[in-house]
Amino acid sequence: MKTAYTADQIRAAEHVLMAKLPPGTLMQRAAAGLAAVCADLLGSVYGKRVVLLVGSGDNGGDALYAGERLARRGAWVGAILARAVAALRGDLATAITQEGRP
């Protein structure tokens, strides 16, 4: 049997976990998982081209951090922002505006 959760249920679970972890931990965990899945799908990472379609919320942050991980392994990574940087929110906005990069 497969189980599905609503967006509100996921947000509530994340909120509880985020209160216990250092800021950005969940995003880094999601990025690590996403980068691993992408690497598996690509077969090898070095020299591959990866294009990220980045939304304005935390999932967009997951994508940018995953792209950074893939780039460190030798992939050429580009990103298309679905919204202007001024419209970004959450940890993604913080990462880009405070650090200048994900």
C-alpha positions in Angstrom: 0.0 0.0 0.0 1.3 3.5 -0.9 0.8 6.4 1.4 0.4 10.0 0.3 0.5 13.1 2.5 -1.0 16.5 1.9 1.1 19.6 1.6 -0.2 20.8 5.0 0.9 17.5 6.6 4.4 17.7 5.1 4.7 21.3 6.2 3.6 20.4 9.8 6.1 17.6 9.9 8.9 19.8 8.5 8.1 22.5 11.0 8.5 20.1 14.0 11.8 18.8 12.6 13.2 22.3 11.6 12.7 23.4 15.2 15.1 20.7 16.3 17.8 21.1 13.6 20.2 23.9 12.6 18.9 26.2 9.9 19.2 24.8 6.4 19.7 21.2 7.5 16.5 19.8 5.8 17.3 21.7 2.6 20.9 20.2 2.6 19.5 16.7 3.2 17.0 17.1 0.4 19.7 18.4 -1.9 22.0 15.5 -1.1 19.2 13.1 -1.9 18.3 14.8 -5.1 21.9 15.0 -6.3 22.3 11.3 -5.6 19.3 10.4 -7.6 20.4 12.6 -10.5 23.9 11.0 -10.4 22.3 7.6 -10.6 20.1 8.6 -13.5 23.1 10.2 -15.3 25.3 7.2 -14.8 28.3 9.4 -14.3 28.3 13.1 -13.4 31.6 14.4 -14.8 31.1 16.3 -18.0 27.3 16.0 -18.1 25.0 19.0 -18.6 22.3 19.6 -16.0 19.7 22.4 -16.2 17.7 23.3 -13.1 14.3 24.8 -13.3 14.1 26.6 -10.0 10.9 27.6 -8.4 10.6 30.5 -5.8 10.4 28.4 -2.6 12.4 25.9 -0.7 12.1 23.2 -3.3 14.0 25.7 -5.6 16.6 25.9 -2.9 16.9 22.1 -2.8 17.5 22.2 -6.6 20.2 24.9 -6.4 22.1 23.1 -3.6 21.8 19.8 -5.5 23.1 21.6 -8.6 26.0 22.9 -6.6 26.8 19.3 -5.5 26.7 18.1 -9.0 28.9 20.9 -10.2 31.5 20.0 -7.6 31.5 16.5 -9.2 32.3 17.9 -12.6 28.8 18.5 -14.2 28.1 21.7 -16.1 25.1 23.1 -14.3 22.8 25.9 -15.4 19.7 27.3 -13.8 16.5 28.9 -15.0 14.8 30.9 -12.3 11.0 30.6 -12.6 10.7 34.0 -10.7 12.8 37.1 -10.3 15.3 36.9 -7.4 13.1 39.5 -5.6 10.2 37.0 -5.6 12.2 34.2 -3.9 11.2 33.2 -0.4 12.1 31.1 2.6 15.5 29.5 3.0 16.2 29.9 -0.8 15.8 33.7 -0.6 18.1 33.8 2.5 20.7 31.7 0.8 20.8 33.8 -2.3 20.6 37.2 -0.8 22.9 36.7 2.2 25.5 34.5 0.5 25.2 35.5 -3.1 24.9 31.9 -4.1 23.1 28.8 -2.9 
